[in-house]
Amino acid sequence: MKQAQITDSYELRDIDFERISRFVYDFCGINLHEGKRELVKARLGKRLRQGNFRSFSEYFKYVMTEEGMDELVAMIDSLSTNLTSFFREADHFDRLSEIVKEMAASQKHLRLRLWSAGCSTGEEPYTMAIVLSEALAGRNDSVSILATDISTRVLRTAKAGIYDESKVRNIPQHLLRKYFLKGTGSREGQYRVKKETAEMVRFMRFNLKDEPRFH
Ligand SMILES: C[S@@+](CC[C@H](N)C(=O)[O-])C[C@H]1O[C@@H](n2cnc3c(N)ncnc32)[C@H](O)[C@@H]1O
């Protein structure tokens, strides 16, 4: 990367903001409107400092090169907003459970393939796995969940399947006990998704603007 001229704050000129936001929108559909200007400045400012870039335009030029491919991934990682939680929008999961139970009532063996598109740190696909396990308890169906996101940062957390106590608060106690292991020692205060549940989910990086290459 480039020689340093490290600064505390970089100027984000209109032209740089427009270029970056247009590119990000075209690349992955994330809408960096005017209200996101400070977010772009703060989050990418960090990337500029770490990579010793002198300006946003120098940074953006680098990101557009072949050599800058990894930084492009890091840029998108830092600009994506990853709000999520277990059982977020609980009604959706109630409905999922009802649908699956209806299907199970009329079919001996189900082959279910679900997709959590934009799975963030994994709470959504793991909630799906829990809901399906409950709805289909005692049966021998084939269930698998594909979970994709554009951000490699969130996918690392998702794959690890380890969550702080504050993140599992929405999970009813009996389900928490059934589907998670409680950490001890250095893992005190953390919960890990149990192996059988984790194995129902397959994580993959995927940009929703690209052609799906999985079935
Ligand atoms: C607000 S989170 C929602 C997470 C989860 N689906 C939920 O509802 O709890 C949106 C996620 O979509 C991802 N995302 C945004 N644009 C994407 C794209 N073009 N391709 C894949 N993932 C994308 C972000 O990285 C982020 O993790």
The ligand as an ORCA input file, in Angstrom:
! r2SCAN-3c Opt
* xyz 0 1
  C     -29.880     -5.681      8.218
  S     -29.029     -7.201      7.938
  C     -30.391     -8.347      8.088
  C     -29.979     -9.697      8.642
  C     -31.067    -10.761      8.716
  N     -31.579    -11.124      7.396
  C     -32.220    -10.334      9.597
  O     -33.261     -9.918      9.068
  O     -32.084    -10.392     10.825
  C     -28.769     -7.133      6.159
  C     -27.615     -8.002      5.685
  O     -27.646     -8.012      4.249
  C     -26.316     -8.008      3.766
  N     -26.306     -7.502      2.395
  C     -26.519     -6.237      1.957
  N     -26.390     -6.170      0.623
  C     -26.103     -7.425      0.196
  C     -25.864     -8.010     -1.082
  N     -25.875     -7.290     -2.208
  N     -25.589     -9.332     -1.148
  C     -25.569    -10.081     -0.015
  N     -25.773     -9.592      1.221
  C     -26.049     -8.282      1.333
  C     -25.548     -7.137      4.763
  O     -24.157     -7.432      4.762
  C     -26.262     -7.474      6.084
  O     -25.548     -8.446      6.810
*
